Amino acid sequence: MRFPPQSRLSVTRRGEKEQRLGAFIAQSLATIAQSAKPQRRVGISVIARSLQSPVAKAIGALAPEIAAAGYSVRMILAKSDRFAPTDGWAYPRAAALNCEVRLARDPRLIEAHEQLVLGPRTCWTGDSMRRDPAACDAYESFIDDCAEIAHAAALTFERLWLGAEPLFEHRPMAPAMSPAAAVERRP
């Protein structure tokens, strides 16, 4: 007998969405860090309406924690925020976050749902991107422990990633090295 995957389906008020996503991301990072089995650090993948989407804002708010956990972020946007400065999303707090953002070339992506993949067993699906997340209550599905659904979401992301246009990339600079450390490394 097969049991349904661990998922929570909810309708969330617009003010709560970013907070719930932030809590979900933080909990997922903590669960992966405490796992008995060491897991390969894969990146976090996001499909969002724009940088103003609650999922993009939650990633930006947790940038230091994501970077400290050793994860990078790849994001596909359905709509361009070309008029907004690219560093406006990442905030100064996100300076250490390795992040690459692409713009979907296919306008039909706006009919899809927003998505977040946090690892091999964890993902989130949000409301359709054609609906403004600030305008109404929205659908969300949190998947805590289902490899099949997370794998399908990751495959979808990878296929869309190949056809998306690079928008911006942020690679953190290596930490500054003290002169004493530089001298020690010389042969």
MARFIZA-713250 format. One record per residue (C-alpha): x, y, z; residue in three letters. Coordinates in steps of 0.05 Angstrom, whole numbers, padded with zeros to 5 digits, always signed. Example, Ala and Ser with C-alpha at 12.3 -4.5 7.8 and 13.67 -1.06 7.14 Angstrom:
<recs>
+00246-00090+00156ala+00273-00021+00143ser
</recs>
This chain:
<recs>
+00000+00000+00000met+00027+00068-00019arg+00019+00128+00026phe+00014+00199+00000pro+00077+00242+00004pro+00088+00290+00061gln+00056+00353+00035ser+00017+00410+00062arg-00032+00447+00019leu-00054+00516+00041ser-00084+00582+00020val-00043+00638+00049thr-00058+00712+00058arg-00011+00757+00020arg+00022+00785+00083gly+00040+00715+00109glu+00068+00685+00045lys+00139+00711+00049glu+00144+00694+00123gln+00118+00623+00112arg+00167+00612+00055leu+00224+00639+00097gly+00206+00592+00154ala+00201+00533+00105phe+00269+00548+00074ile+00302+00557+00142ala+00272+00492+00168gln+00293+00454+00105ser+00364+00479+00110leu+00366+00459+00184ala+00338+00390+00168thr+00389+00378+00113ile+00446+00402+00158ala+00424+00355+00214gln+00416+00295+00168ser+00455+00233+00188ala+00473+00221+00116lys+00519+00274+00086pro+00485+00302+00024gln+00519+00333-00036arg+00507+00408-00033arg+00463+00423-00093val+00439+00491-00109gly+00371+00520-00093ile+00329+00530-00156ser+00272+00579-00162val+00221+00596-00215ile+00188+00662-00198ala+00145+00715-00230arg+00195+00770-00214ser+00245+00792-00162leu+00186+00823-00125gln+00154+00754-00116ser+00149+00729-00044pro+00194+00669-00060val+00249+00714-00088ala+00242+00760-00028lys+00247+00702+00021ala+00311+00678-00013ile+00340+00748-00010gly+00322+00754+00064ala+00356+00687+00080leu+00416+00699+00036ala+00468+00698+00092pro+00440+00632+00119glu+00438+00601+00050ile+00509+00622+00035ala+00533+00598+00103ala+00502+00530+00089ala+00543+00526+00024gly+00485+00532-00025tyr+00481+00572-00089ser+00417+00599-00119val+00394+00595-00192arg+00331+00633-00208met+00288+00638-00270ile+00242+00698-00276leu+00180+00701-00319ala+00180+00778-00319lys+00240+00823-00321ser+00256+00873-00267asp+00305+00908-00314arg+00285+00976-00286phe+00302+00955-00215ala+00375+00953-00197pro+00400+00882-00194thr+00432+00892-00127asp+00365+00917-00100gly+00341+00845-00095trp+00402+00816-00062ala+00409+00870-00009tyr+00476+00883+00023pro+00463+00822+00068arg+00468+00777+00006ala+00539+00796-00012ala+00565+00726+00002ala+00509+00690-00037leu+00528+00656-00102asn+00468+00673-00146cys+00452+00670-00220glu+00386+00697-00249val+00358+00684-00318arg+00298+00710-00355leu+00250+00661-00389ala+00248+00673-00464arg+00181+00638-00472asp+00124+00684-00450pro+00080+00623-00438arg+00118+00611-00373leu+00072+00663-00341ile+00018+00609-00342glu+00060+00563-00298ala+00065+00560-00222his+00122+00589-00182glu+00169+00536-00155gln+00226+00526-00105leu+00270+00464-00101val+00312+00459-00038leu+00343+00390-00044gly+00330+00320-00067pro+00266+00312-00025arg+00239+00383-00012thr+00202+00432-00056cys+00148+00484-00056trp+00097+00503-00110thr+00062+00570-00108gly+00006+00604-00144asp+00005+00616-00218ser+00052+00670-00241met-00002+00706-00280arg-00035+00725-00214arg-00003+00782-00177asp+00018+00754-00109pro+00003+00821-00076ala-00068+00824-00103ala-00103+00764-00071cys-00097+00702-00029asp-00055+00649-00061ala-00047+00574-00067tyr+00015+00540-00039glu+00039+00468-00033ser+00097+00451+00014phe+00130+00383+00001ile+00173+00362+00060asp+00194+00292+00041asp+00181+00266-00029cys+00238+00250-00075ala+00192+00239-00135glu+00160+00307-00133ile+00225+00343-00118ala+00260+00306-00175his+00204+00324-00224ala+00208+00397-00202ala+00284+00397-00211ala+00278+00368-00281leu+00228+00421-00300thr+00274+00475-00275phe+00335+00447-00313glu+00296+00445-00378arg+00272+00516-00370leu+00342+00539-00348trp+00373+00517-00414leu+00325+00561-00454gly+00329+00622-00409ala+00369+00686-00422glu+00422+00707-00371pro+00399+00768-00333leu+00451+00776-00279phe+00501+00736-00238glu+00532+00749-00171his+00593+00709-00150arg+00619+00726-00081pro+00690+00749-00076met+00739+00706-00039ala+00750+00729+00032pro+00807+00778+00040ala+00872+00745+00059met+00916+00775+00113ser+00988+00792+00092pro+01014+00740+00142ala+00971+00685+00110ala+00995+00706+00041ala+01068+00700+00063val+01054+00631+00093glu+01026+00605+00027arg+01087+00623-00014arg+01132+00563-00032pro
</recs>
